[in-house]
Amino acid sequence: MRSYLLALCCLLLGACSNLPPAIQDAPLYDLSYRQASQNLASYKEAPVRWGGVIIDVENEQDYTLVQVLSYPLGNYGRPLTDETGEGRFVFKSTEFLDPAIYAKNTEITVAGVLKGDIERSVGKKTMRLPLVAATTLYQWPAYELNSPYGYGGYGGFGYGPYNSFYGYYPYYWGGFYRPYPYYRYR
């Protein structure tokens, strides 16, 4: 039993260790989207870490512009898409970003420097959006249901608090206990 607990602790501690440090750790002064959008001129050249959902990808000859719907970030920098969107921003990357990989509705977190604003059309309206020169990008894996029934399962026999056949609690496999959905990364 101890070896299982040790293995579980190691997995939990190492779960987010593959994140780039610029994404996992906020800058010293964590400038939010709302603060910056109110007065872009005073925050020019400030380091930012923003994230959200990709709306559009435009590839130019020497750079790529990606328009993102901004959301607040969670503990490790993942956009909290269940909260209200804050607005749009554009980040500029000197690398070619393939629109098939950086697809619409993909969650992304960007670390970089706020360079001012850029004019973009949203429908028939022209807007000035904050522009970030990206230094680090992280595209988050998507959640999907593992089972068409929305849950993992139980091993052993019976569903009561005690398994009368074996005399112990039934062991658990899969995601969450019923009826909660089981999510996995793809």
Secondary structure, DSSP 4 states (H G I P E B T S, - for coil): -HHHHHHHHHHHHHTTTTS-HHHHS--SS---HHHHHH-GGGGTT-EEEEEEEEEEEEE-SS-EEEEEEEE-B-TTS-B-TTS---EEEEEEESS---TTTS-TT-EEEEEEEEEEEEEEEETTEEEEEEEEEEEEEEEPPPEEESSTTSS-EE-SS--SSSBTTTTBPPPEESSSSTTSPPEEE-
